[in-house]
């Protein structure tokens, strides 16, 4: 009985506990539903404003710079070769690698013994040829005299024959006398023929003697040239390279002894693309003599030189593109042939262009500018040049605009921004522009040209700015103050 009473008491307490738990769950569920059903007010939405760096687009006249890489070369180099074979008996003290020599300086002396013997031998042959020529001329003179005497004898025999014929016709002479005179004429004529043959032989001998004499003189000139070739001199001032001989060495004809390089006549050869080459042509499709600056990086202390483009290669190499240009260098201190250098070519001036960071321009040729209410606007521009981290562009209405320096995916047309200059401060307003009348423009230009205190390059920039449709008001104020109002 007692067990039953305790069991019923436990069941009663369990039922009460479950009822309390169900009641508590119902209260929690009702509270959650009431909370969810209650109308909640959302916080007011705020537009996000981005901070951007901007630069003011100011049109300028800029000369773009083309960057290429090239090799320094010498415009004049000469291989020093042995013109005569033999033993080197004398060598200049300067005949060594890297030595500087002067024009006309004796560098190498090859043993001249054989060449001198050849000159002496041919000199003797020349004396024989001259004697032979004199003897041939004397023989020719005698042959001419003999021919003249034979012709005179023939003339006498002809007159005697004619006289005997006349006597026979008058009946005084005999036929035997006529035949004797005729035989005498034939003998005289034969003697004249013999004299003419002797004269022809004498003339041929004179011609042969003259030919032999001329041949001997040519051989003597060759021998003297060979003797002169035993001495090797520097044709121009320069530096020796690739020296490969020593005194006492045996050299053969045409053997290379060294190379002479003119270190004062340097040029640089560099390759540019075809579009870059087209920009360096003038109106007549000729290469414009643009200025170049060459630099060689040597751990912070660059070796530099200036020059002018002189020519381009005649043809494009097989399997290559672009053009090879050559620029003559002036005062290339420290540069040597074979140096790999950086070449900067100064192109012609581009007028009325704006220089911007390269990150301000997108692939579609648009930039973002800060418009009314500090909201971004897209503006299309024309890309003219890329200069390292900057670009040169030109666009309608770009002058004076505040251009975003770096575009990001978060920026777009219509977005509100807070413009900052490159230093982080608020960007200044665009300079005020004014339009000039033709009379005022001519007056200001005349004042600038007549003022000797203004440098020539500053005059050119001022006149170029005055010729634009709109001119900065600050520049006009300064000009008016100088002109006294």
C-alpha positions in Angstrom: 0.0 0.0 0.0 2.8 2.3 0.9 4.5 1.5 -2.5 1.4 2.3 -4.4 1.0 5.7 -2.6 4.6 6.7 -3.4 4.2 5.6 -7.1 1.1 7.8 -7.5 2.9 10.7 -5.8 5.8 10.4 -8.3 3.5 10.2 -11.3 1.6 13.3 -10.0 4.9 15.3 -9.6 6.0 14.2 -13.1 2.8 15.3 -14.7 3.0 18.7 -13.0 6.6 19.1 -14.2 5.7 18.3 -17.8 2.8 20.7 -17.7 5.0 23.5 -16.4 7.6 22.9 -19.2 4.9 22.9 -21.8 3.5 26.1 -20.4 7.0 27.7 -20.5 7.6 26.6 -24.1 4.3 28.1 -25.1 5.2 31.4 -23.5 8.6 31.5 -25.3 7.0 30.6 -28.7 4.4 33.4 -28.3 7.1 35.9 -27.4 9.2 35.0 -30.5 6.2 35.2 -32.8 5.3 38.6 -31.3 8.8 39.8 -31.8 8.9 38.6 -35.4 5.5 40.0 -36.2 6.4 43.5 -34.8 7.2 46.0 -37.6 10.9 46.9 -37.5 12.2 50.2 -39.0 15.3 49.8 -41.2 18.2 52.3 -40.6 18.4 55.1 -43.2 20.6 54.1 -46.2 23.7 56.3 -46.8 25.5 56.6 -50.2 29.2 55.5 -50.1 31.7 58.1 -51.0 35.1 57.0 -52.3 38.3 59.0 -51.9 40.3 59.3 -55.1 43.5 60.9 -56.2 43.1 63.3 -59.1 45.3 65.5 -61.2 44.3 68.6 -63.2 44.6 68.1 -67.0 46.7 70.9 -68.2 47.5 71.0 -72.0 51.2 71.3 -72.8 53.6 71.1 -75.7 55.6 67.9 -74.9 58.4 66.3 -76.9 57.8 62.5 -76.4 60.8 60.3 -75.7 61.3 57.0 -77.4 63.4 54.4 -75.4 65.3 51.7 -77.2 68.5 49.6 -76.6 71.5 49.5 -78.9 75.2 48.8 -79.3 78.0 51.3 -79.5 80.1 50.9 -82.7 83.0 52.7 -84.3 82.3 54.3 -87.6 85.9 53.7 -88.7 88.0 50.6 -87.9 90.8 49.0 -89.8 92.4 45.6 -89.8 96.2 46.0 -89.7 97.6 43.2 -92.0 101.1 42.4 -93.2 101.6 43.5 -96.8 104.9 41.7 -97.0 106.1 38.3 -95.6 109.2 38.1 -93.4 110.6 38.5 -89.9 109.5 41.4 -87.7 112.7 43.3 -86.9 111.1 46.3 -85.2 107.9 46.8 -83.2 106.6 50.0 -81.8 106.5 50.3 -78.0 102.8 51.3 -78.4 102.0 48.2 -80.4 100.0 46.5 -77.6 96.4 45.9 -76.6 94.6 49.2 -75.8 97.4 51.5 -76.8 96.6 54.8 -78.5 98.6 55.6 -81.7 98.8 58.7 -83.9 98.2 58.9 -87.6 101.5 58.1 -89.6 103.2 56.5 -86.6 105.4 53.5 -87.5 104.0 50.4 -85.9 105.8 47.4 -87.5 109.0 46.9 -89.5 109.3 43.7 -91.5 112.8 42.6 -92.7 113.4 44.5 -96.0 116.5 42.7 -97.2 114.8 40.7 -100.0 112.7 43.7 -101.1 115.8 45.9 -101.2 117.7 43.3 -103.3 114.8 43.1 -105.7 114.9 46.9 -106.1 118.6 46.9 -106.8 118.3 44.1 -109.4 115.5 45.8 -111.3 117.4 49.1 -111.2 120.2 47.4 -113.1 117.7 45.9 -115.6 116.3 49.5 -116.0 119.8 50.7 -117.0 120.1 47.9 -119.6 116.7 48.7 -121.0 117.6 52.4 -121.3 120.8 51.5 -123.1 118.9 49.2 -125.4 116.5 52.0 -126.2 119.3 54.4 -127.0 121.0 51.8 -129.3 117.7 51.1 -131.1 117.1 54.8 -131.7 120.6 55.1 -133.2 120.0 52.1 -135.4 116.7 53.7 -136.5 118.5 56.9 -137.4 121.1 55.0 -139.6 118.3 53.1 -141.3 116.5 56.3 -142.1 119.7 57.8 -143.6 120.4 54.7 -145.7 116.8 54.8 -147.0 117.2 58.4 -148.0 120.5 57.6 -149.7 118.9 54.7 -151.6 116.0 56.8 -152.7 118.4 59.5 -154.0 120.4 56.8 -155.9 117.1 55.5 -157.4 116.2 59.0 -158.5 119.6 59.3 -160.3 119.2 55.9 -162.0 115.7 56.9 -163.2 117.0 60.1 -164.8 119.9 58.2 -166.4 117.5 55.6 -167.8 115.2 58.3 -169.2 118.2 60.0 -170.8 119.3 56.7 -172.5 115.7 56.2 -173.8 115.7 59.7 -175.2 119.0 59.2 -177.0 117.8 55.9 -178.5 114.7 57.5 -179.8 116.8 60.2 -181.5 119.0 57.5 -183.0 122.1 58.4 -181.0 122.0 55.8 -178.2 122.0 52.0 -178.4 119.6 49.4 -177.0 122.4 48.0 -174.9 122.9 51.3 -173.1 119.2 51.5 -172.4 119.2 47.9 -171.0 122.2 48.7 -168.8 120.4 51.8 -167.4 117.3 49.9 -166.8 119.2 47.2 -164.9 120.8 49.9 -162.8 117.3 51.3 -162.0 116.1 47.9 -160.9 119.2 47.4 -158.7 118.6 50.8 -157.1 114.9 50.0 -156.5 115.9 46.7 -154.8 118.3 48.6 -152.6 115.5 51.0 -151.5 113.4 48.0 -150.6 116.2 46.5 -148.5 116.7 49.8 -146.8 112.9 50.0 -146.0 113.0 46.6 -144.6 115.9 47.6 -142.4 114.1 50.7 -141.3 111.0 48.7 -140.4 113.2 46.3 -138.3 114.8 49.3 -136.6 111.4 50.8 -135.8 110.2 47.5 -134.4 113.4 47.3 -132.3 112.7 50.8 -130.9 109.2 49.8 -130.0 110.4 46.6 -128.3 113.0 48.6 -126.4 110.4 51.1 -125.3 108.1 48.3 -124.1 110.9 46.6 -122.3 111.9 49.9 -120.6 108.3 50.6 -119.5 107.9 47.0 -118.2 111.2 47.4 -116.3 109.9 50.7 -114.8 106.7 49.0 -113.7 108.6 46.2 -112.1 110.8 48.8 -110.3 107.7 50.6 -109.0 106.3 47.2 -107.8 109.6 46.4 -106.1 109.7 49.9 -104.4 106.1 49.4 -103.3 107.1 46.0 -101.8 110.0 47.7 -100.0 107.7 50.4 -98.7 105.2 47.7 -97.6 107.7 46.4 -95.1 107.0 49.4 -93.0 103.4 49.5 -91.5 102.1 52.8 -90.2 98.8 53.9 -88.6 96.5 55.4 -91.2 94.6 57.4 -88.6 94.7 58.0 -84.9 93.0 55.4 -82.8 93.3 52.5 -80.3 94.8 49.1 -81.0 92.9 46.0 -80.4 93.4 42.2 -81.0 97.2 42.5 -81.1 98.7 39.1 -82.0 102.4 39.5 -82.9 105.7 40.1 -81.1 109.1 41.3 -82.3 111.1 38.5 -84.0 108.0 36.7 -85.1 107.6 35.4 -88.7 104.5 36.8 -90.5 103.0 35.8 -93.8 101.5 38.0 -96.4 98.1 39.4 -95.5 98.3 38.0 -92.0 96.2 40.0 -89.4 98.4 41.7 -86.9 95.9 43.9 -85.0 92.8 46.1 -85.4 92.9 49.9 -85.3 89.7 51.5 -83.9 88.9 55.2 -84.1 87.6 55.8 -80.6 86.6 59.3 -81.4 84.2 58.3 -84.3 81.6 56.4 -82.4 78.0 55.7 -83.3 75.1 53.6 -81.8 73.0 51.1 -83.7 69.6 50.4 -82.2 66.4 48.8 -83.4 62.9 50.3 -83.2 59.5 49.0 -84.2 57.9 50.0 -87.5 55.3 52.4 -86.0 58.1 54.1 -84.0 60.1 54.4 -87.2 57.2 56.0 -89.0 57.0 58.6 -86.3 60.6 59.6 -87.0 59.9 60.4 -90.7 59.4 63.9 -92.0 56.9 65.1 -94.6 59.1 63.8 -97.4 59.3 60.4 -95.8 62.9 61.0 -94.9 64.5 60.2 -91.6 64.3 63.2 -89.3 67.7 64.0 -87.6 66.3 63.6 -84.1 68.5 64.1 -81.1 69.4 61.0 -79.0 70.8 60.5 -75.5 72.8 57.4 -74.8 73.5 56.1 -71.3 75.4 53.2 -69.9 74.5 52.1 -66.3 77.6 51.6 -64.3 76.3 51.1 -60.7 74.7 54.6 -60.3 77.4 56.6 -62.1 76.0 56.5 -65.7 78.2 57.2 -68.7 76.2 59.4 -71.1 76.6 60.9 -74.5 74.5 62.8 -77.0 74.1 62.4 -80.7 71.9 62.8 -83.8 70.3 60.1 -86.0 72.1 60.0 -89.3 70.7 57.0 -91.3 68.9 53.7 -91.2 69.7 50.2 -92.4 69.2 49.6 -96.1 67.2 46.4 -95.6 65.4 44.4 -92.9 67.3 41.3 -91.8 65.8 37.9 -92.5 63.4 36.8 -89.7 63.6 40.3 -88.1 61.1 43.1 -87.7 61.3 46.9 -87.3 64.2 49.1 -88.4 67.8 49.5 -87.4 68.8 53.1 -86.9 72.3 54.7 -86.6 73.1 57.8 -84.5 76.4 59.6 -84.5 77.7 60.3 -81.0 79.4 63.5 -79.9 81.8 63.4 -76.9 81.2 59.8 -75.9 83.3 59.9 -72.8 84.0 56.5 -71.4 82.0 54.6 -74.0 83.7 51.8 -76.0 82.6 49.8 -79.1 80.6 46.9 -78.0 78.8 48.6 -75.0 75.1 47.7 -74.7 73.4 51.1 -73.9 70.0 52.6 -73.4 69.0 55.0 -76.2 66.5 57.8 -75.7 65.3 59.5 -78.9 63.7 62.9 -78.7 60.7 63.0 -81.0 59.1 66.0 -82.5 57.0 68.2 -80.2 53.3 67.3 -79.7 51.2 70.4 -79.2 48.2 70.7 -76.8 48.5 67.3 -75.1 47.9 66.2 -71.5 50.3 64.0 -69.6 48.5 61.6 -67.2 49.5 58.5 -65.2 49.1 55.3 -67.2 46.7 53.9 -64.6 44.2 56.7 -65.3 43.4 55.2 -68.8 41.4 52.1 -69.4 41.6 49.7 -72.3 38.7 51.4 -74.0 40.5 54.7 -74.2 38.4 56.4 -71.4 39.3 58.3 -68.3 37.2 59.3 -65.2 36.9 63.0 -64.4 35.3 64.6 -61.4 32.2 66.5 -62.6 29.4 68.5 -61.0 28.6 67.5 -57.4 31.9 65.6 -57.2 30.5 62.7 -59.2 32.5 60.8 -61.7 32.0 61.1 -65.4 33.6 59.0 -68.2 35.4 60.9 -71.0 36.9 59.4 -74.1 40.4 60.5 -75.1 42.9 59.7 -77.8 46.1 57.9 -76.7 49.1 59.4 -78.5 52.1 58.0 -76.6 53.1 55.8 -73.7 56.0 57.2 -71.7 57.0 54.7 -69.1 54.4 55.1 -66.3 52.7 58.0 -68.0 50.6 58.5 -71.1 50.1 61.4 -73.5 46.5 61.9 -74.5 44.3 64.5 -76.2 40.5 64.9 -75.9 37.8 67.4 -76.5 37.0 69.2 -73.2 39.8 67.5 -71.3 41.6 70.8 -70.5 41.1 71.8 -66.9 39.3 68.6 -65.8 40.2 66.8 -62.6 41.2 63.3 -63.8 41.3 60.2 -61.5 44.8 58.9 -61.4 44.0 55.3 -60.7 40.9 53.3 -61.9 39.5 50.5 -59.8 36.5 48.1 -60.3 34.7 50.1 -57.6 34.8 53.3 -59.5 32.4 54.1 -62.3 30.3 56.9 -63.9 28.0 58.6 -61.5 29.7 57.5 -58.2 30.3 60.2 -55.6 33.9 60.8 -54.7 36.1 62.9 -52.5 38.9 64.2 -54.8 42.4 64.6 -53.3 45.5 65.8 -55.0 48.6 63.6 -55.3 49.9 65.0 -51.9 46.6 64.0 -50.2 45.1 67.5 -49.9 42.0 68.7 -51.6 42.7 69.3 -55.3 42.9 73.0 -56.4 40.4 74.3 -58.8 41.2 74.4 -62.5 42.9 77.7 -63.6 40.6 80.3 -64.9 40.7 80.5 -68.7 39.9 83.6 -70.7 39.4 84.3 -74.5 41.5 87.0 -76.2 40.6 89.1 -79.1 42.9 89.1 -82.1 44.1 92.7 -81.3 45.0 91.8 -77.7 46.7 88.6 -78.8 48.8 90.5 -81.3 49.7 93.1 -78.7 50.9 90.5 -76.2 52.9 88.6 -78.8 54.7 91.8 -80.0 55.6 92.7 -76.4 57.0 89.2 -75.8 59.1 89.2 -79.0 60.5 92.7 -78.3 61.4 91.9 -74.6 65.1 90.8 -74.6 65.0 89.8 -71.0 62.8 86.8 -71.7 64.8 83.7 -72.8 64.1 82.3 -76.3 62.6 79.0 -75.1 60.2 80.9 -72.7 59.2 83.2 -75.5 58.3 80.2 -77.7 56.1 78.6 -75.0 54.4 81.9 -74.2 53.6 82.6 -77.8 52.3 79.0 -78.3 50.0 79.5 -75.3 48.7 82.8 -76.6 47.8 81.2 -79.9 45.3 78.9 -78.2 41.6 79.7 -78.1 41.7 80.2 -74.3 44.6 81.5 -72.2 45.1 81.2 -68.4 44.0 84.4 -66.7 47.0 84.4 -64.4 49.4 84.6 -67.4 47.4 87.6 -68.8 47.7 89.3 -65.4 51.4 88.8 -65.3 51.8 90.1 -68.9 49.7 93.2 -68.1 51.8 93.9 -64.9 55.0 93.8 -67.0 53.5 96.0 -69.6 52.4 98.5 -67.0 48.7 97.8 -67.3 
